[in-house]
Amino acid sequence: MTRNRRPSPQTVAVLAALAAEPSAWRYGYELGQEVGLKAGSLYPILMRLCDRGLLDAAWETDPPPGRPPRHLYRLTDSGRQHAEETALAPEPPRPAPLRPRSAW
């Protein structure tokens, strides 16, 4: 089953940040700083994008001494296409809020 709804604004921001340099490997902390998301919001987005085949993920191979390797992310070819389509797609109109019925 495919989902046709527009991604959340947070997911769109992550895709846009990655699409700015689509072939560059980026690490989560840097992305979170750039798009203004904390780890509790960012990493679930990154995991969903990886699960859907839109991101490649890899461990850093040569971390600086004394620091553990970081997990790196970059868009796949289909992720680049999805990011482009998402950026071009108009945001759907939001339904008007429901007004409470007045009591008779």
Biopython code that builds the backbone (N, CA, C, O; Angstrom):
import numpy as np
from Bio.PDB.StructureBuilder import StructureBuilder

atoms = [
    (1, "MET", "N", (0.840, -1.171, 0.000)),
    (1, "MET", "CA", (0.000, 0.000, 0.000)),
    (1, "MET", "C", (0.893, 1.245, 0.000)),
    (1, "MET", "O", (1.815, 1.339, 0.810)),
    (2, "THR", "N", (0.639, 2.166, -0.867)),
    (2, "THR", "CA", (1.412, 3.395, -0.907)),
    (2, "THR", "C", (0.629, 4.511, -0.246)),
    (2, "THR", "O", (-0.601, 4.537, -0.277)),
    (3, "ARG", "N", (1.356, 5.418, 0.345)),
    (3, "ARG", "CA", (0.741, 6.552, 1.007)),
    (3, "ARG", "C", (0.853, 7.756, 0.103)),
    (3, "ARG", "O", (1.919, 8.040, -0.444)),
    (4, "ASN", "N", (-0.242, 8.455, -0.053)),
    (4, "ASN", "CA", (-0.245, 9.601, -0.943)),
    (4, "ASN", "C", (-0.319, 10.918, -0.202)),
    (4, "ASN", "O", (-0.384, 11.974, -0.831)),
    (5, "ARG", "N", (-0.310, 10.881, 1.116)),
    (5, "ARG", "CA", (-0.396, 12.148, 1.831)),
    (5, "ARG", "C", (0.957, 12.838, 1.852)),
    (5, "ARG", "O", (2.006, 12.201, 1.748)),
    (6, "ARG", "N", (0.906, 14.135, 1.987)),
    (6, "ARG", "CA", (2.125, 14.945, 2.011)),
    (6, "ARG", "C", (2.892, 14.682, 3.310)),
    (6, "ARG", "O", (2.281, 14.549, 4.370)),
    (7, "PRO", "N", (4.222, 14.606, 3.236)),
    (7, "PRO", "CA", (5.006, 14.408, 4.453)),
    (7, "PRO", "C", (4.847, 15.595, 5.409)),
    (7, "PRO", "O", (4.456, 16.689, 5.001)),
    (8, "SER", "N", (5.153, 15.362, 6.664)),
    (8, "SER", "CA", (5.072, 16.413, 7.670)),
    (8, "SER", "C", (6.037, 17.549, 7.321)),
    (8, "SER", "O", (6.999, 17.334, 6.583)),
    (9, "PRO", "N", (5.792, 18.745, 7.840)),
    (9, "PRO", "CA", (6.731, 19.853, 7.601)),
    (9, "PRO", "C", (8.147, 19.522, 8.074)),
    (9, "PRO", "O", (9.124, 19.973, 7.476)),
    (10, "GLN", "N", (8.258, 18.740, 9.140)),
    (10, "GLN", "CA", (9.586, 18.356, 9.647)),
    (10, "GLN", "C", (10.293, 17.438, 8.653)),
    (10, "GLN", "O", (11.491, 17.587, 8.412)),
    (11, "THR", "N", (9.557, 16.492, 8.077)),
    (11, "THR", "CA", (10.145, 15.591, 7.086)),
    (11, "THR", "C", (10.533, 16.364, 5.832)),
    (11, "THR", "O", (11.586, 16.113, 5.245)),
    (12, "VAL", "N", (9.691, 17.297, 5.423)),
    (12, "VAL", "CA", (10.010, 18.132, 4.256)),
    (12, "VAL", "C", (11.296, 18.915, 4.521)),
    (12, "VAL", "O", (12.134, 19.038, 3.628)),
    (13, "ALA", "N", (11.462, 19.443, 5.727)),
    (13, "ALA", "CA", (12.670, 20.204, 6.065)),
    (13, "ALA", "C", (13.911, 19.318, 6.008)),
    (13, "ALA", "O", (14.955, 19.748, 5.516)),
    (14, "VAL", "N", (13.808, 18.091, 6.503)),
    (14, "VAL", "CA", (14.945, 17.158, 6.461)),
    (14, "VAL", "C", (15.280, 16.815, 5.009)),
    (14, "VAL", "O", (16.449, 16.822, 4.624)),
    (15, "LEU", "N", (14.265, 16.516, 4.208)),
    (15, "LEU", "CA", (14.502, 16.217, 2.793)),
    (15, "LEU", "C", (15.153, 17.401, 2.079)),
    (15, "LEU", "O", (16.074, 17.217, 1.284)),
    (16, "ALA", "N", (14.680, 18.605, 2.359)),
    (16, "ALA", "CA", (15.243, 19.799, 1.710)),
    (16, "ALA", "C", (16.702, 19.993, 2.108)),
    (16, "ALA", "O", (17.536, 20.329, 1.267)),
    (17, "ALA", "N", (17.012, 19.782, 3.384)),
    (17, "ALA", "CA", (18.397, 19.938, 3.842)),
    (17, "ALA", "C", (19.304, 18.923, 3.165)),
    (17, "ALA", "O", (20.409, 19.262, 2.743)),
    (18, "LEU", "N", (18.847, 17.684, 3.057)),
    (18, "LEU", "CA", (19.646, 16.654, 2.387)),
    (18, "LEU", "C", (19.749, 16.910, 0.886)),
    (18, "LEU", "O", (20.781, 16.622, 0.279)),
    (19, "ALA", "N", (18.690, 17.446, 0.285)),
    (19, "ALA", "CA", (18.684, 17.698, -1.159)),
    (19, "ALA", "C", (19.586, 18.863, -1.552)),
    (19, "ALA", "O", (19.965, 18.980, -2.717)),
    (20, "ALA", "N", (19.935, 19.727, -0.599)),
    (20, "ALA", "CA", (20.828, 20.845, -0.909)),
    (20, "ALA", "C", (22.186, 20.346, -1.392)),
    (20, "ALA", "O", (22.815, 20.977, -2.242)),
    (21, "GLU", "N", (22.638, 19.219, -0.856)),
    (21, "GLU", "CA", (23.869, 18.553, -1.294)),
    (21, "GLU", "C", (23.582, 17.059, -1.337)),
    (21, "GLU", "O", (23.997, 16.326, -0.439)),
    (22, "PRO", "N", (22.881, 16.600, -2.364)),
    (22, "PRO", "CA", (22.365, 15.227, -2.346)),
    (22, "PRO", "C", (23.410, 14.121, -2.302)),
    (22, "PRO", "O", (23.105, 13.026, -1.828)),
    (23, "SER", "N", (24.609, 14.357, -2.767)),
    (23, "SER", "CA", (25.608, 13.289, -2.741)),
    (23, "SER", "C", (26.481, 13.333, -1.488)),
    (23, "SER", "O", (27.304, 12.442, -1.273)),
    (24, "ALA", "N", (26.307, 14.364, -0.661)),
    (24, "ALA", "CA", (27.120, 14.504, 0.555)),
    (24, "ALA", "C", (26.536, 13.667, 1.687)),
    (24, "ALA", "O", (25.322, 13.631, 1.885)),
    (25, "TRP", "N", (27.412, 13.000, 2.423)),
    (25, "TRP", "CA", (26.993, 12.274, 3.622)),
    (25, "TRP", "C", (26.836, 13.293, 4.750)),
    (25, "TRP", "O", (27.713, 14.131, 4.958)),
    (26, "ARG", "N", (25.726, 13.219, 5.471)),
    (26, "ARG", "CA", (25.447, 14.145, 6.573)),
    (26, "ARG", "C", (25.179, 13.339, 7.834)),
    (26, "ARG", "O", (24.646, 12.232, 7.759)),
    (27, "TYR", "N", (25.539, 13.879, 8.987)),
    (27, "TYR", "CA", (25.228, 13.161, 10.215)),
    (27, "TYR", "C", (24.074, 13.844, 10.932)),
    (27, "TYR", "O", (23.810, 15.031, 10.744)),
    (28, "GLY", "N", (23.392, 13.054, 11.763)),
    (28, "GLY", "CA", (22.149, 13.481, 12.371)),
    (28, "GLY", "C", (22.226, 14.765, 13.161)),
    (28, "GLY", "O", (21.362, 15.629, 13.015)),
    (29, "TYR", "N", (23.245, 14.914, 13.999)),
    (29, "TYR", "CA", (23.334, 16.113, 14.828)),
    (29, "TYR", "C", (23.378, 17.367, 13.961)),
    (29, "TYR", "O", (22.698, 18.353, 14.245)),
    (30, "GLU", "N", (24.176, 17.321, 12.913)),
    (30, "GLU", "CA", (24.286, 18.448, 11.982)),
    (30, "GLU", "C", (22.933, 18.752, 11.329)),
    (30, "GLU", "O", (22.537, 19.913, 11.233)),
    (31, "LEU", "N", (22.235, 17.722, 10.887)),
    (31, "LEU", "CA", (20.914, 17.916, 10.274)),
    (31, "LEU", "C", (19.928, 18.508, 11.274)),
    (31, "LEU", "O", (19.164, 19.416, 10.945)),
    (32, "GLY", "N", (19.952, 17.985, 12.494)),
    (32, "GLY", "CA", (19.056, 18.494, 13.528)),
    (32, "GLY", "C", (19.288, 19.961, 13.806)),
    (32, "GLY", "O", (18.334, 20.722, 13.972)),
    (33, "GLN", "N", (20.546, 20.369, 13.859)),
    (33, "GLN", "CA", (20.871, 21.779, 14.061)),
    (33, "GLN", "C", (20.360, 22.627, 12.909)),
    (33, "GLN", "O", (19.807, 23.707, 13.119)),
    (34, "GLU", "N", (20.547, 22.139, 11.699)),
    (34, "GLU", "CA", (20.150, 22.895, 10.511)),
    (34, "GLU", "C", (18.638, 23.089, 10.406)),
    (34, "GLU", "O", (18.171, 24.171, 10.050)),
    (35, "VAL", "N", (17.890, 22.057, 10.709)),
    (35, "VAL", "CA", (16.437, 22.135, 10.528)),
    (35, "VAL", "C", (15.682, 22.426, 11.823)),
    (35, "VAL", "O", (14.458, 22.555, 11.811)),
    (36, "GLY", "N", (16.401, 22.530, 12.933)),
    (36, "GLY", "CA", (15.766, 22.882, 14.197)),
    (36, "GLY", "C", (14.963, 21.758, 14.825)),
    (36, "GLY", "O", (13.929, 22.003, 15.448)),
    (37, "LEU", "N", (15.435, 20.519, 14.664)),
    (37, "LEU", "CA", (14.748, 19.380, 15.273)),
    (37, "LEU", "C", (15.636, 18.724, 16.318)),
    (37, "LEU", "O", (16.850, 18.617, 16.146)),
    (38, "LYS", "N", (15.014, 18.293, 17.393)),
    (38, "LYS", "CA", (15.739, 17.540, 18.414)),
    (38, "LYS", "C", (15.777, 16.071, 18.010)),
    (38, "LYS", "O", (15.031, 15.630, 17.136)),
    (39, "ALA", "N", (16.655, 15.330, 18.659)),
    (39, "ALA", "CA", (16.880, 13.929, 18.309)),
    (39, "ALA", "C", (15.600, 13.105, 18.338)),
    (39, "ALA", "O", (15.417, 12.237, 17.485)),
    (40, "GLY", "N", (14.710, 13.350, 19.293)),
    (40, "GLY", "CA", (13.479, 12.573, 19.416)),
    (40, "GLY", "C", (12.538, 12.731, 18.233)),
    (40, "GLY", "O", (11.694, 11.869, 17.992)),
    (41, "SER", "N", (12.675, 13.818, 17.496)),
    (41, "SER", "CA", (11.875, 14.020, 16.281)),
    (41, "SER", "C", (12.667, 13.633, 15.035)),
    (41, "SER", "O", (12.125, 13.034, 14.107)),
    (42, "LEU", "N", (13.951, 13.981, 15.024)),
    (42, "LEU", "CA", (14.779, 13.782, 13.837)),
    (42, "LEU", "C", (15.029, 12.314, 13.514)),
    (42, "LEU", "O", (14.817, 11.888, 12.379)),
    (43, "TYR", "N", (15.479, 11.532, 14.504)),
    (43, "TYR", "CA", (15.897, 10.163, 14.198)),
    (43, "TYR", "C", (14.750, 9.265, 13.746)),
    (43, "TYR", "O", (14.971, 8.417, 12.881)),
    (44, "PRO", "N", (13.533, 9.403, 14.283)),
    (44, "PRO", "CA", (12.432, 8.624, 13.699)),
    (44, "PRO", "C", (12.174, 8.982, 12.233)),
    (44, "PRO", "O", (11.845, 8.107, 11.432)),
    (45, "ILE", "N", (12.318, 10.254, 11.879)),
    (45, "ILE", "CA", (12.162, 10.666, 10.480)),
    (45, "ILE", "C", (13.242, 10.011, 9.629)),
    (45, "ILE", "O", (12.946, 9.457, 8.570)),
    (46, "LEU", "N", (14.481, 10.069, 10.079)),
    (46, "LEU", "CA", (15.578, 9.456, 9.318)),
    (46, "LEU", "C", (15.375, 7.951, 9.170)),
    (46, "LEU", "O", (15.635, 7.393, 8.105)),
    (47, "MET", "N", (14.914, 7.296, 10.227)),
    (47, "MET", "CA", (14.689, 5.846, 10.156)),
    (47, "MET", "C", (13.567, 5.514, 9.174)),
    (47, "MET", "O", (13.681, 4.552, 8.414)),
    (48, "ARG", "N", (12.482, 6.300, 9.178)),
    (48, "ARG", "CA", (11.392, 6.057, 8.217)),
    (48, "ARG", "C", (11.878, 6.260, 6.784)),
    (48, "ARG", "O", (11.554, 5.468, 5.899)),
    (49, "LEU", "N", (12.650, 7.315, 6.556)),
    (49, "LEU", "CA", (13.165, 7.568, 5.207)),
    (49, "LEU", "C", (14.094, 6.443, 4.753)),
    (49, "LEU", "O", (14.083, 6.064, 3.582)),
    (50, "CYS", "N", (14.896, 5.910, 5.677)),
    (50, "CYS", "CA", (15.762, 4.764, 5.345)),
    (50, "CYS", "C", (14.917, 3.539, 5.034)),
    (50, "CYS", "O", (15.175, 2.838, 4.056)),
    (51, "ASP", "N", (13.904, 3.275, 5.864)),
    (51, "ASP", "CA", (13.044, 2.113, 5.657)),
    (51, "ASP", "C", (12.330, 2.167, 4.312)),
    (51, "ASP", "O", (12.052, 1.125, 3.719)),
    (52, "ARG", "N", (12.034, 3.356, 3.831)),
    (52, "ARG", "CA", (11.333, 3.529, 2.556)),
    (52, "ARG", "C", (12.289, 3.596, 1.365)),
    (52, "ARG", "O", (11.860, 3.802, 0.229)),
    (53, "GLY", "N", (13.592, 3.420, 1.630)),
    (53, "GLY", "CA", (14.569, 3.414, 0.541)),
    (53, "GLY", "C", (14.914, 4.789, 0.013)),
    (53, "GLY", "O", (15.460, 4.911, -1.084)),
    (54, "LEU", "N", (14.604, 5.831, 0.776)),
    (54, "LEU", "CA", (14.882, 7.194, 0.328)),
    (54, "LEU", "C", (16.231, 7.707, 0.821)),
    (54, "LEU", "O", (16.750, 8.697, 0.304)),
    (55, "LEU", "N", (16.797, 7.036, 1.821)),
    (55, "LEU", "CA", (18.109, 7.412, 2.355)),
    (55, "LEU", "C", (19.019, 6.204, 2.400)),
    (55, "LEU", "O", (18.576, 5.080, 2.639)),
    (56, "ASP", "N", (20.300, 6.452, 2.165)),
    (56, "ASP", "CA", (21.353, 5.495, 2.480)),
    (56, "ASP", "C", (21.867, 5.868, 3.861)),
    (56, "ASP", "O", (21.910, 7.048, 4.212)),
    (57, "ALA", "N", (22.253, 4.877, 4.641)),
    (57, "ALA", "CA", (22.833, 5.124, 5.959)),
    (57, "ALA", "C", (24.108, 4.299, 6.078)),
    (57, "ALA", "O", (24.175, 3.166, 5.603)),
    (58, "ALA", "N", (25.108, 4.874, 6.711)),
    (58, "ALA", "CA", (26.386, 4.182, 6.902)),
    (58, "ALA", "C", (27.061, 4.729, 8.151)),
    (58, "ALA", "O", (26.776, 5.843, 8.591)),
    (59, "TRP", "N", (27.948, 3.939, 8.705)),
    (59, "TRP", "CA", (28.737, 4.409, 9.840)),
    (59, "TRP", "C", (29.976, 5.137, 9.329)),
    (59, "TRP", "O", (30.565, 4.738, 8.324)),
    (60, "GLU", "N", (30.358, 6.175, 10.001)),
    (60, "GLU", "CA", (31.585, 6.919, 9.704)),
    (60, "GLU", "C", (32.758, 5.954, 9.820)),
    (60, "GLU", "O", (32.857, 5.214, 10.799)),
    (61, "THR", "N", (33.649, 5.957, 8.827)),
    (61, "THR", "CA", (34.751, 4.984, 8.818)),
    (61, "THR", "C", (36.014, 5.475, 9.496)),
    (61, "THR", "O", (36.836, 4.664, 9.923)),
    (62, "ASP", "N", (36.191, 6.787, 9.607)),
    (62, "ASP", "CA", (37.429, 7.300, 10.181)),
    (62, "ASP", "C", (37.132, 8.454, 11.143)),
    (62, "ASP", "O", (37.443, 9.607, 10.843)),
    (63, "PRO", "N", (36.524, 8.143, 12.317)),
    (63, "PRO", "CA", (36.203, 9.227, 13.247)),
    (63, "PRO", "C", (37.456, 9.811, 13.880)),
    (63, "PRO", "O", (38.476, 9.128, 13.965)),
    (64, "PRO", "N", (37.398, 11.050, 14.322)),
    (64, "PRO", "CA", (38.539, 11.628, 15.033)),
    (64, "PRO", "C", (38.848, 10.817, 16.294)),
    (64, "PRO", "O", (37.954, 10.197, 16.870)),
    (65, "PRO", "N", (40.109, 10.822, 16.720)),
    (65, "PRO", "CA", (40.483, 10.055, 17.917)),
    (65, "PRO", "C", (39.641, 10.478, 19.132)),
    (65, "PRO", "O", (39.383, 11.661, 19.352)),
    (66, "GLY", "N", (39.228, 9.479, 19.903)),
    (66, "GLY", "CA", (38.483, 9.743, 21.122)),
    (66, "GLY", "C", (36.995, 9.957, 20.924)),
    (66, "GLY", "O", (36.280, 10.225, 21.889)),
    (67, "ARG", "N", (36.511, 9.846, 19.695)),
    (67, "ARG", "CA", (35.090, 10.044, 19.446)),
    (67, "ARG", "C", (34.550, 8.817, 18.726)),
    (67, "ARG", "O", (35.191, 8.318, 17.801)),
    (68, "PRO", "N", (33.384, 8.319, 19.133)),
    (68, "PRO", "CA", (32.840, 7.142, 18.450)),
    (68, "PRO", "C", (32.380, 7.492, 17.037)),
    (68, "PRO", "O", (32.135, 8.661, 16.741)),
    (69, "PRO", "N", (32.261, 6.490, 16.162)),
    (69, "PRO", "CA", (31.776, 6.748, 14.801)),
    (69, "PRO", "C", (30.335, 7.253, 14.824)),
    (69, "PRO", "O", (29.535, 6.867, 15.676)),
    (70, "ARG", "N", (30.033, 8.119, 13.874)),
    (70, "ARG", "CA", (28.679, 8.660, 13.747)),
    (70, "ARG", "C", (27.966, 7.952, 12.606)),
    (70, "ARG", "O", (28.591, 7.432, 11.682)),
    (71, "HIS", "N", (26.652, 7.946, 12.695)),
    (71, "HIS", "CA", (25.821, 7.405, 11.623)),
    (71, "HIS", "C", (25.628, 8.512, 10.596)),
    (71, "HIS", "O", (25.252, 9.630, 10.951)),
    (72, "LEU", "N", (25.879, 8.212, 9.336)),
    (72, "LEU", "CA", (25.792, 9.190, 8.255)),
    (72, "LEU", "C", (24.622, 8.856, 7.331)),
    (72, "LEU", "O", (24.248, 7.694, 7.176)),
    (73, "TYR", "N", (24.056, 9.891, 6.724)),
    (73, "TYR", "CA", (22.891, 9.738, 5.857)),
    (73, "TYR", "C", (23.076, 10.538, 4.573)),
    (73, "TYR", "O", (23.706, 11.596, 4.569)),
    (74, "ARG", "N", (22.515, 10.013, 3.481)),
    (74, "ARG", "CA", (22.419, 10.777, 2.233)),
    (74, "ARG", "C", (21.251, 10.224, 1.427)),
    (74, "ARG", "O", (20.827, 9.085, 1.622)),
    (75, "LEU", "N", (20.749, 11.036, 0.533)),
    (75, "LEU", "CA", (19.613, 10.631, -0.290)),
    (75, "LEU", "C", (20.020, 9.576, -1.309)),
    (75, "LEU", "O", (21.109, 9.638, -1.880)),
    (76, "THR", "N", (19.143, 8.614, -1.529)),
    (76, "THR", "CA", (19.301, 7.676, -2.643)),
    (76, "THR", "C", (18.782, 8.377, -3.898)),
    (76, "THR", "O", (18.277, 9.497, -3.817)),
    (77, "ASP", "N", (18.901, 7.737, -5.036)),
    (77, "ASP", "CA", (18.349, 8.322, -6.264)),
    (77, "ASP", "C", (16.840, 8.531, -6.128)),
    (77, "ASP", "O", (16.317, 9.577, -6.511)),
    (78, "SER", "N", (16.146, 7.533, -5.584)),
    (78, "SER", "CA", (14.696, 7.704, -5.410)),
    (78, "SER", "C", (14.409, 8.752, -4.342)),
    (78, "SER", "O", (13.384, 9.431, -4.411)),
    (79, "GLY", "N", (15.288, 8.897, -3.362)),
    (79, "GLY", "CA", (15.136, 9.944, -2.355)),
    (79, "GLY", "C", (15.297, 11.329, -2.948)),
    (79, "GLY", "O", (14.595, 12.263, -2.560)),
    (80, "ARG", "N", (16.217, 11.464, -3.884)),
    (80, "ARG", "CA", (16.394, 12.754, -4.574)),
    (80, "ARG", "C", (15.141, 13.108, -5.359)),
    (80, "ARG", "O", (14.679, 14.249, -5.331)),
    (81, "GLN", "N", (14.600, 12.129, -6.053)),
    (81, "GLN", "CA", (13.386, 12.353, -6.836)),
    (81, "GLN", "C", (12.226, 12.708, -5.899)),
    (81, "GLN", "O", (11.458, 13.628, -6.182)),
    (82, "HIS", "N", (12.101, 11.989, -4.798)),
    (82, "HIS", "CA", (11.026, 12.254, -3.843)),
    (82, "HIS", "C", (11.173, 13.652, -3.235)),
    (82, "HIS", "O", (10.183, 14.366, -3.077)),
    (83, "ALA", "N", (12.403, 14.044, -2.894)),
    (83, "ALA", "CA", (12.636, 15.379, -2.325)),
    (83, "ALA", "C", (12.246, 16.458, -3.329)),
    (83, "ALA", "O", (11.653, 17.472, -2.961)),
    (84, "GLU", "N", (12.578, 16.240, -4.587)),
    (84, "GLU", "CA", (12.229, 17.207, -5.631)),
    (84, "GLU", "C", (10.713, 17.300, -5.806)),
    (84, "GLU", "O", (10.156, 18.394, -5.895)),
    (85, "GLU", "N", (10.058, 16.153, -5.853)),
    (85, "GLU", "CA", (8.600, 16.140, -5.999)),
    (85, "GLU", "C", (7.914, 16.788, -4.802)),
    (85, "GLU", "O", (6.930, 17.510, -4.959)),
    (86, "THR", "N", (8.433, 16.529, -3.616)),
    (86, "THR", "CA", (7.856, 17.099, -2.401)),
    (86, "THR", "C", (8.015, 18.610, -2.392)),
    (86, "THR", "O", (7.105, 19.333, -1.986)),
    (87, "ALA", "N", (9.165, 19.086, -2.838)),
    (87, "ALA", "CA", (9.398, 20.533, -2.854)),
    (87, "ALA", "C", (8.489, 21.227, -3.855)),
    (87, "ALA", "O", (8.081, 22.367, -3.634)),
    (88, "LEU", "N", (8.167, 20.551, -4.956)),
    (88, "LEU", "CA", (7.342, 21.152, -5.997)),
    (88, "LEU", "C", (5.843, 21.013, -5.746)),
    (88, "LEU", "O", (5.048, 21.782, -6.285)),
    (89, "ALA", "N", (5.458, 20.034, -4.927)),
    (89, "ALA", "CA", (4.034, 19.773, -4.698)),
    (89, "ALA", "C", (3.412, 20.874, -3.852)),
    (89, "ALA", "O", (3.962, 21.252, -2.819)),
    (90, "PRO", "N", (2.276, 21.384, -4.284)),
    (90, "PRO", "CA", (1.614, 22.391, -3.464)),
    (90, "PRO", "C", (1.079, 21.756, -2.191)),
    (90, "PRO", "O", (0.674, 20.593, -2.183)),
    (91, "GLU", "N", (1.083, 22.527, -1.130)),
    (91, "GLU", "CA", (0.534, 22.024, 0.124)),
    (91, "GLU", "C", (-0.981, 21.992, -0.001)),
    (91, "GLU", "O", (-1.586, 22.976, -0.428)),
    (92, "PRO", "N", (-1.604, 20.879, 0.365)),
    (92, "PRO", "CA", (-3.058, 20.793, 0.233)),
    (92, "PRO", "C", (-3.746, 21.763, 1.193)),
    (92, "PRO", "O", (-3.221, 22.059, 2.266)),
    (93, "PRO", "N", (-4.917, 22.252, 0.803)),
    (93, "PRO", "CA", (-5.624, 23.158, 1.700)),
    (93, "PRO", "C", (-6.062, 22.426, 2.961)),
    (93, "PRO", "O", (-6.405, 21.244, 2.929)),
    (94, "ARG", "N", (-6.042, 23.146, 4.054)),
    (94, "ARG", "CA", (-6.469, 22.552, 5.313)),
    (94, "ARG", "C", (-7.965, 22.769, 5.480)),
    (94, "ARG", "O", (-8.485, 23.829, 5.131)),
    (95, "PRO", "N", (-8.652, 21.779, 6.007)),
    (95, "PRO", "CA", (-10.083, 21.960, 6.213)),
    (95, "PRO", "C", (-10.344, 23.003, 7.279)),
    (95, "PRO", "O", (-9.544, 23.186, 8.197)),
    (96, "ALA", "N", (-11.462, 23.680, 7.151)),
    (96, "ALA", "CA", (-11.838, 24.692, 8.138)),
    (96, "ALA", "C", (-12.080, 24.001, 9.480)),
    (96, "ALA", "O", (-12.606, 22.889, 9.520)),
    (97, "PRO", "N", (-11.697, 24.655, 10.573)),
    (97, "PRO", "CA", (-11.931, 24.024, 11.880)),
    (97, "PRO", "C", (-13.435, 23.902, 12.143)),
    (97, "PRO", "O", (-14.237, 24.737, 11.724)),
    (98, "LEU", "N", (-13.771, 22.854, 12.837)),
    (98, "LEU", "CA", (-15.171, 22.630, 13.172)),
    (98, "LEU", "C", (-15.609, 23.621, 14.247)),
    (98, "LEU", "O", (-14.898, 23.843, 15.227)),
    (99, "ARG", "N", (-16.756, 24.196, 14.057)),
    (99, "ARG", "CA", (-17.290, 25.106, 15.065)),
    (99, "ARG", "C", (-18.285, 24.341, 15.923)),
    (99, "ARG", "O", (-19.077, 23.547, 15.414)),
    (100, "PRO", "N", (-18.241, 24.579, 17.205)),
    (100, "PRO", "CA", (-19.201, 23.871, 18.074)),
    (100, "PRO", "C", (-20.621, 24.319, 17.763)),
    (100, "PRO", "O", (-20.871, 25.483, 17.448)),
    (101, "ARG", "N", (-21.527, 23.386, 17.856)),
    (101, "ARG", "CA", (-22.931, 23.717, 17.654)),
    (101, "ARG", "C", (-23.447, 24.509, 18.846)),
    (101, "ARG", "O", (-23.112, 24.217, 19.994)),
    (102, "SER", "N", (-24.240, 25.484, 18.568)),
    (102, "SER", "CA", (-24.802, 26.242, 19.670)),
    (102, "SER", "C", (-25.930, 25.441, 20.316)),
    (102, "SER", "O", (-26.688, 24.742, 19.644)),
    (103, "ALA", "N", (-26.013, 25.560, 21.596)),
    (103, "ALA", "CA", (-27.078, 24.853, 22.339)),
    (103, "ALA", "C", (-28.402, 25.563, 22.123)),
    (103, "ALA", "O", (-28.450, 26.793, 22.151)),
    (104, "TRP", "N", (-29.471, 24.820, 21.910)),
    (104, "TRP", "CA", (-30.786, 25.425, 21.701)),
    (104, "TRP", "C", (-31.495, 25.530, 22.978)),
    (104, "TRP", "O", (-32.626, 26.015, 23.019)),
]
sb = StructureBuilder()
sb.init_structure("model")
sb.init_model(0)
sb.init_chain("A")
sb.init_seg("    ")
for serial, (resi, resn, name, xyz) in enumerate(atoms, 1):
    if name == "N":
        sb.init_residue(resn, " ", resi, " ")
    sb.init_atom(name, np.array(xyz, "f"), 0.0, 1.0, " ", f" {name:<3s}", serial, name[0])
structure = sb.get_structure()
